[in-house]
Amino acid sequence: MGEEMHFELGSWLRRRYSNLLPATYNLRNIYVLSTDLDRTLMSAESNLAGLYPATDPTSPLRAQPVPIRSRPARDDDLIGGGKPCPRLYQLMRLVLSSPGVDCIRNNFDTDFQYIHLHMGVNNVGIIEACLLLDVLTVEQAHNMTLPEWTEGLDRRRLESLMNFIVGVLPSATREIQRLNSGNLISELISHMVQKRNNSLSPNREMFMYSAHDITLSGIQMALGVYEAYPIPFAAAVLIELVVDQQQKYYVKVFYRNSTEHDPYLLTLPKCSPSCPLDTFIQLTQDLIPQDWQRECELRSTQKELRLRMPNLGNMVDWLDCFQKYGNIDYENQEN
């Protein structure tokens, strides 16, 4: 099923960018990077099969071979989040131990107890409940019969909890966003600036990244366009560089989460849907690490960290917790 969805996405990309990407693969046109996991590599392969179908009807191959790059997880500070960053882990632990998150745990205690009762799993919490929902979502997508007891689960509440784990927690403060998504945003900006300056070599038309739901929500949170709804399989964020007749460059950000309608054009805060490239750079300047490795070093935490809440959508089941507790006070926290 996942392969089919990504093949469809690749076919859609072929239609959308047919005037940009030649039908025959050339390394000078596209660069593909995947996290070093089987499922993301397979997603990229399926996507590219739709983007680059065979052009020779006599060929036994149904798609053109396209190289996919990846880097070991321990070295991935771009899209996989596998490279160690002690400061990031420190900040996320502080968020998880905050009064607001304790409030969330208490609000969902009945749900956790229900899962414990029917699964026999001890110490059910936010992570365990989200893992269960993930499994149920996959099984349902494959038309598998779910256990009868799962009918008693409030799936909508668990989805709002999943949105917190996938969307908000990995990007809860500007510093977390900087450490999580800053390197990727920096690379995207570098490509666009080089493209504008005619210095991109090879002069590629597309950079494709095969990653995870947390990658998508992270970059949307960092750009201020995350709306806190579940990220479906084969969703995509499209960041397009466009140029008008006056040779002025703009950035458009689209989000595709369904085959039933066109992708949504997103508007960055303090900018227009067609955001001037220089404005886009200025708005994201504080997200770009100057020395990511050094910024990842442990250090004393400031007294107060301000959470950055997205457009909260259907997160009403935990919104009250942060309205009640506001910012997180870390005055007594140690390194």
C-alpha positions, 0 to 999 in steps of 0.5 A: 500500500505504501509503495502504491501511495508513493508511486502515485505521488511520484506520478503526480510530481511528474505531471506537476513538474513536467516542464521542469524535469526532463522525462529521462533521468539525468544526475544534473536535474535531481538529487535524492536523499533518504534517511538510512532506513529501509522504509524511507529508502523504499518510499523513495524508490517507489516515488521515483518509479512514478516520477521516472517511468521507463521511456523505452516501451521495449525496455524490460524495466518499468522505471528508470534507475535513479540513485538514492543517497543516504548517510548513516543515522549516526551522521545524519544531522539533516533529515533523520535526526540520528546524529547525537545532539545532547542539548536537544535531548536536554531540552526535550527532557525539560519539556517532557517534565514540565507542568504542562505535560504532566497535566496532559498525562493526567488528562489522558489517564483514563485512556491509559488505564483502558489500554493497560486493562486490555493489553496488560502493558504496565506504565502506559503513558503518552509514548505507549498510547501513540505507538498503539495508535500508530499500529492501529492506523497501519492495520486499518489502512491494510483492511485488517480486523482490529481487536474488538476492545479497540472500539472503546478507544477514543481515537480522536483523543489519541490522534490529538495526543499523537499530534502533540508528540509528532508535531509540537514536542519535537519543535516546542521551542525556537531552540529545539526547532533550530537544532531539529530543522535548522540544518535542513532549512539552511541547506534549502536556502543555500540551494535557492540562493545559489540558483538565483545567483547562477552558481548552483553546480550541478544546476539541479531543478529538484532536491528530494528528501525521503524522511518522516512525519516528524521531519514534515511537522518539524519544518512546518512548525519552524516555518510557522505553518503547522496546523496540527492535523495528522500527517498521512502516509506519503504526505509531502511539503513542497518548497518551490523557488519561482521567478517572475518576469522582473527576475524577482525570486519568491518562495512558495510552500505547499503541503500535499496530504491527499490525492483528492485535492490540490496541495495547500498553499501555505502562508508564512507569518509576516509574509505573503503566499509568494514570499520574496526570497530575501524575506524568507531568508530574513524570517528564518535567520534565527533558525540557522545554526552557525555551528550545529555541533557546538550548539548541541553541547550541554549547557545551563538552561535559561530560567524560562523557555517559551513554548511555541504553539502552532495553529492548534486545530484539533488539539483541544484535549491538551490545549487547556494544559498550556493555557493553564501553565503557560511558559515552562519555568526551569529556574531550578534545573541543572545541566 
